[in-house]
Amino acid sequence: MNQEITIVRKHACPDPPYCNQWVVDIMGGLDWIFGYGQPDGTVGTIYRYDSKIEADTAAELYRKKNSLGEFAEDTEMESKSKIRKFDTGATRDTTKGKLDYVKALCPLVLRRYVQYLDKHRLQPDGSYRDFDNWKKGIPRDTYHSSKGRHFFADWLLEEGYEVSDNHGPVDEEDALCAEIFNAMGKLREILKAKLSKEDFSLHLGEEEKQEKFVVPKGWRIKEHVPCGNTETGWSIYNLYTHEFLHKDFTFHDHTGWSWGHKHGEASGYWPTKEAAEDVLKQYLEKQQCGRIK
């Protein structure tokens, strides 16, 4: 298993302006360079330093940023911050990023709303419609007009006037419940139009969010700089084991690249950053489920 090596050397270049400058090679092994040390401790295209002291400083900063000890400490602190421990000894992950329906909603209001729905289930022919009959679909403009009428009724009641409709006298609670019904129905039609059935979820926790993937500590996804006319791609690198993840979910101390490979074609390269992130996400999920050791 090879570890990354930083080498500070004088730049070997036939162009006179660069002959006295220094570079920091970041090597994945003893025989190949996958990037060059930058002043901020990252890896990128070739960067020339005016003195060896500047190059040594950049190399040391890179080594500190990518040392196993630093990542292990950060990961341990991060793990502790994600755990709740109860007096009984039981543990759970934190509530960060999770929706709390109990705190956000009021059972008194929900019960009164369902009572209102139950009251209006009776149809002119004497039959009762199901509670979820409205989910079969009602046009948005119908919801909009109805909501407007009930808002106006509530407004009149608030001003102290008596209000009646085709069902008889209207009280403030019924008017508000009717507004909720029409607002909920119209919002549902809006959401249905935006989201496909596959994307429509209850959003119960942070793991169900469709958020931008964040590369976890100890991993790095980067684009390799092409050498000459060759093609490379985006790699997935484990900073703990100093190995590259390949398309078959195995690890190697190389990307599998060879002359003639097209962009992203090698077993350890992907054509885009998004593709590499998706594979790393799949790998971590399989590892969490125990399907990968």
Contacts in CASP RR format, 6 or more apart in sequence:
PFRMAT RR
TARGET T0000
AUTHOR 0000-0000-0000
METHOD contacts of the structure
MODEL  1
MNQEITIVRKHACPDPPYCNQWVVDIMGGLDWIFGYGQPDGTVGTIYRYD
SKIEADTAAELYRKKNSLGEFAEDTEMESKSKIRKFDTGATRDTTKGKLD
YVKALCPLVLRRYVQYLDKHRLQPDGSYRDFDNWKKGIPRDTYHSSKGRH
FFADWLLEEGYEVSDNHGPVDEEDALCAEIFNAMGKLREILKAKLSKEDF
SLHLGEEEKQEKFVVPKGWRIKEHVPCGNTETGWSIYNLYTHEFLHKDFT
FHDHTGWSWGHKHGEASGYWPTKEAAEDVLKQYLEKQQCGRIK
1 241 0 8 1.000
1 242 0 8 1.000
1 243 0 8 1.000
1 253 0 8 1.000
2 28 0 8 1.000
2 29 0 8 1.000
2 30 0 8 1.000
2 242 0 8 1.000
2 253 0 8 1.000
3 28 0 8 1.000
3 29 0 8 1.000
3 242 0 8 1.000
4 26 0 8 1.000
4 27 0 8 1.000
4 28 0 8 1.000
4 29 0 8 1.000
4 66 0 8 1.000
4 242 0 8 1.000
5 25 0 8 1.000
5 26 0 8 1.000
5 27 0 8 1.000
5 28 0 8 1.000
5 29 0 8 1.000
5 30 0 8 1.000
6 24 0 8 1.000
6 25 0 8 1.000
6 26 0 8 1.000
6 27 0 8 1.000
6 37 0 8 1.000
6 59 0 8 1.000
6 62 0 8 1.000
6 63 0 8 1.000
7 24 0 8 1.000
7 25 0 8 1.000
7 27 0 8 1.000
8 22 0 8 1.000
8 23 0 8 1.000
8 24 0 8 1.000
8 25 0 8 1.000
8 52 0 8 1.000
8 55 0 8 1.000
8 56 0 8 1.000
8 59 0 8 1.000
9 22 0 8 1.000
9 23 0 8 1.000
9 25 0 8 1.000
10 19 0 8 1.000
10 20 0 8 1.000
10 21 0 8 1.000
10 22 0 8 1.000
10 23 0 8 1.000
10 52 0 8 1.000
11 18 0 8 1.000
11 19 0 8 1.000
11 21 0 8 1.000
11 22 0 8 1.000
11 23 0 8 1.000
11 48 0 8 1.000
13 19 0 8 1.000
18 48 0 8 1.000
21 48 0 8 1.000
21 49 0 8 1.000
21 50 0 8 1.000
22 48 0 8 1.000
22 49 0 8 1.000
22 50 0 8 1.000
22 51 0 8 1.000
22 52 0 8 1.000
22 54 0 8 1.000
22 55 0 8 1.000
23 36 0 8 1.000
23 37 0 8 1.000
23 46 0 8 1.000
23 47 0 8 1.000
23 48 0 8 1.000
23 49 0 8 1.000
23 55 0 8 1.000
24 36 0 8 1.000
24 37 0 8 1.000
24 47 0 8 1.000
24 49 0 8 1.000
24 55 0 8 1.000
24 58 0 8 1.000
24 59 0 8 1.000
24 62 0 8 1.000
25 33 0 8 1.000
25 35 0 8 1.000
25 36 0 8 1.000
25 37 0 8 1.000
26 33 0 8 1.000
26 34 0 8 1.000
26 35 0 8 1.000
26 36 0 8 1.000
26 37 0 8 1.000
26 43 0 8 1.000
26 62 0 8 1.000
27 33 0 8 1.000
27 34 0 8 1.000
28 34 0 8 1.000
28 242 0 8 1.000
28 253 0 8 1.000
29 253 0 8 1.000
32 254 0 8 1.000
34 43 0 8 1.000
34 224 0 8 1.000
34 235 0 8 1.000
35 43 0 8 1.000
35 44 0 8 1.000
35 45 0 8 1.000
35 46 0 8 1.000
35 224 0 8 1.000
35 225 0 8 1.000
36 43 0 8 1.000
36 44 0 8 1.000
36 45 0 8 1.000
36 46 0 8 1.000
36 47 0 8 1.000
37 43 0 8 1.000
37 44 0 8 1.000
37 47 0 8 1.000
37 58 0 8 1.000
37 59 0 8 1.000
37 62 0 8 1.000
38 44 0 8 1.000
38 47 0 8 1.000
38 58 0 8 1.000
38 62 0 8 1.000
39 47 0 8 1.000
39 54 0 8 1.000
39 58 0 8 1.000
39 61 0 8 1.000
40 61 0 8 1.000
41 58 0 8 1.000
41 61 0 8 1.000
41 62 0 8 1.000
41 65 0 8 1.000
42 62 0 8 1.000
42 65 0 8 1.000
43 62 0 8 1.000
43 222 0 8 1.000
44 225 0 8 1.000
45 225 0 8 1.000
47 58 0 8 1.000
49 55 0 8 1.000
49 58 0 8 1.000
64 70 0 8 1.000
66 239 0 8 1.000
68 239 0 8 1.000
68 240 0 8 1.000
71 217 0 8 1.000
71 218 0 8 1.000
71 239 0 8 1.000
71 240 0 8 1.000
72 240 0 8 1.000
74 217 0 8 1.000
75 217 0 8 1.000
75 218 0 8 1.000
78 217 0 8 1.000
81 94 0 8 1.000
82 93 0 8 1.000
82 94 0 8 1.000
82 96 0 8 1.000
83 91 0 8 1.000
83 92 0 8 1.000
83 93 0 8 1.000
83 94 0 8 1.000
84 91 0 8 1.000
84 92 0 8 1.000
84 93 0 8 1.000
84 94 0 8 1.000
84 95 0 8 1.000
85 91 0 8 1.000
86 92 0 8 1.000
96 206 0 8 1.000
97 205 0 8 1.000
97 206 0 8 1.000
97 209 0 8 1.000
98 204 0 8 1.000
98 205 0 8 1.000
98 206 0 8 1.000
99 203 0 8 1.000
99 204 0 8 1.000
99 205 0 8 1.000
112 173 0 8 1.000
112 177 0 8 1.000
113 177 0 8 1.000
113 180 0 8 1.000
113 181 0 8 1.000
114 131 0 8 1.000
116 173 0 8 1.000
116 174 0 8 1.000
116 177 0 8 1.000
116 178 0 8 1.000
116 181 0 8 1.000
117 131 0 8 1.000
117 177 0 8 1.000
117 181 0 8 1.000
118 131 0 8 1.000
119 174 0 8 1.000
120 167 0 8 1.000
121 128 0 8 1.000
121 129 0 8 1.000
121 130 0 8 1.000
121 131 0 8 1.000
122 128 0 8 1.000
123 129 0 8 1.000
134 181 0 8 1.000
134 185 0 8 1.000
135 188 0 8 1.000
137 189 0 8 1.000
138 185 0 8 1.000
138 189 0 8 1.000
139 189 0 8 1.000
140 186 0 8 1.000
140 189 0 8 1.000
140 190 0 8 1.000
143 182 0 8 1.000
143 183 0 8 1.000
143 185 0 8 1.000
143 186 0 8 1.000
143 189 0 8 1.000
144 182 0 8 1.000
144 186 0 8 1.000
146 178 0 8 1.000
146 182 0 8 1.000
147 178 0 8 1.000
147 179 0 8 1.000
147 182 0 8 1.000
147 183 0 8 1.000
147 186 0 8 1.000
148 182 0 8 1.000
149 165 0 8 1.000
150 175 0 8 1.000
150 178 0 8 1.000
150 179 0 8 1.000
150 182 0 8 1.000
151 179 0 8 1.000
153 163 0 8 1.000
153 165 0 8 1.000
153 170 0 8 1.000
153 175 0 8 1.000
153 178 0 8 1.000
154 172 0 8 1.000
154 175 0 8 1.000
154 176 0 8 1.000
154 179 0 8 1.000
156 163 0 8 1.000
157 163 0 8 1.000
157 170 0 8 1.000
157 171 0 8 1.000
157 172 0 8 1.000
157 175 0 8 1.000
158 172 0 8 1.000
162 169 0 8 1.000
163 169 0 8 1.000
163 170 0 8 1.000
163 175 0 8 1.000
164 170 0 8 1.000
191 200 0 8 1.000
192 200 0 8 1.000
199 210 0 8 1.000
201 208 0 8 1.000
202 208 0 8 1.000
203 209 0 8 1.000
213 277 0 8 1.000
213 278 0 8 1.000
213 280 0 8 1.000
213 281 0 8 1.000
215 221 0 8 1.000
215 277 0 8 1.000
215 280 0 8 1.000
216 284 0 8 1.000
218 238 0 8 1.000
218 239 0 8 1.000
218 240 0 8 1.000
219 236 0 8 1.000
219 237 0 8 1.000
219 238 0 8 1.000
219 239 0 8 1.000
219 280 0 8 1.000
220 236 0 8 1.000
220 237 0 8 1.000
220 239 0 8 1.000
221 234 0 8 1.000
221 235 0 8 1.000
221 236 0 8 1.000
221 237 0 8 1.000
221 273 0 8 1.000
221 276 0 8 1.000
221 277 0 8 1.000
221 280 0 8 1.000
222 234 0 8 1.000
222 235 0 8 1.000
222 237 0 8 1.000
223 232 0 8 1.000
223 233 0 8 1.000
223 234 0 8 1.000
223 273 0 8 1.000
224 232 0 8 1.000
224 233 0 8 1.000
224 234 0 8 1.000
224 235 0 8 1.000
224 255 0 8 1.000
224 269 0 8 1.000
225 232 0 8 1.000
226 232 0 8 1.000
230 259 0 8 1.000
230 260 0 8 1.000
230 261 0 8 1.000
231 260 0 8 1.000
231 261 0 8 1.000
231 262 0 8 1.000
231 263 0 8 1.000
231 264 0 8 1.000
231 265 0 8 1.000
232 255 0 8 1.000
232 257 0 8 1.000
232 261 0 8 1.000
232 263 0 8 1.000
232 264 0 8 1.000
232 266 0 8 1.000
232 269 0 8 1.000
233 263 0 8 1.000
233 264 0 8 1.000
233 266 0 8 1.000
233 269 0 8 1.000
233 270 0 8 1.000
233 271 0 8 1.000
234 264 0 8 1.000
234 269 0 8 1.000
234 270 0 8 1.000
234 271 0 8 1.000
234 272 0 8 1.000
234 273 0 8 1.000
234 275 0 8 1.000
234 276 0 8 1.000
235 244 0 8 1.000
235 255 0 8 1.000
235 268 0 8 1.000
235 269 0 8 1.000
235 270 0 8 1.000
235 276 0 8 1.000
236 244 0 8 1.000
236 245 0 8 1.000
236 268 0 8 1.000
236 270 0 8 1.000
236 276 0 8 1.000
236 279 0 8 1.000
236 280 0 8 1.000
236 283 0 8 1.000
237 243 0 8 1.000
237 244 0 8 1.000
237 245 0 8 1.000
238 244 0 8 1.000
238 245 0 8 1.000
238 251 0 8 1.000
241 251 0 8 1.000
242 253 0 8 1.000
243 251 0 8 1.000
243 252 0 8 1.000
243 253 0 8 1.000
244 251 0 8 1.000
244 252 0 8 1.000
244 253 0 8 1.000
244 254 0 8 1.000
244 255 0 8 1.000
244 256 0 8 1.000
244 268 0 8 1.000
245 251 0 8 1.000
245 268 0 8 1.000
245 279 0 8 1.000
245 280 0 8 1.000
245 283 0 8 1.000
246 252 0 8 1.000
246 255 0 8 1.000
246 256 0 8 1.000
246 267 0 8 1.000
246 268 0 8 1.000
247 267 0 8 1.000
247 268 0 8 1.000
247 279 0 8 1.000
248 267 0 8 1.000
249 283 0 8 1.000
249 286 0 8 1.000
249 292 0 8 1.000
252 268 0 8 1.000
255 266 0 8 1.000
255 267 0 8 1.000
255 268 0 8 1.000
255 269 0 8 1.000
256 266 0 8 1.000
256 267 0 8 1.000
256 268 0 8 1.000
256 269 0 8 1.000
257 266 0 8 1.000
257 268 0 8 1.000
257 269 0 8 1.000
258 266 0 8 1.000
261 269 0 8 1.000
263 269 0 8 1.000
263 271 0 8 1.000
264 270 0 8 1.000
264 271 0 8 1.000
270 276 0 8 1.000
270 279 0 8 1.000
283 292 0 8 1.000
286 292 0 8 1.000
287 293 0 8 1.000
END
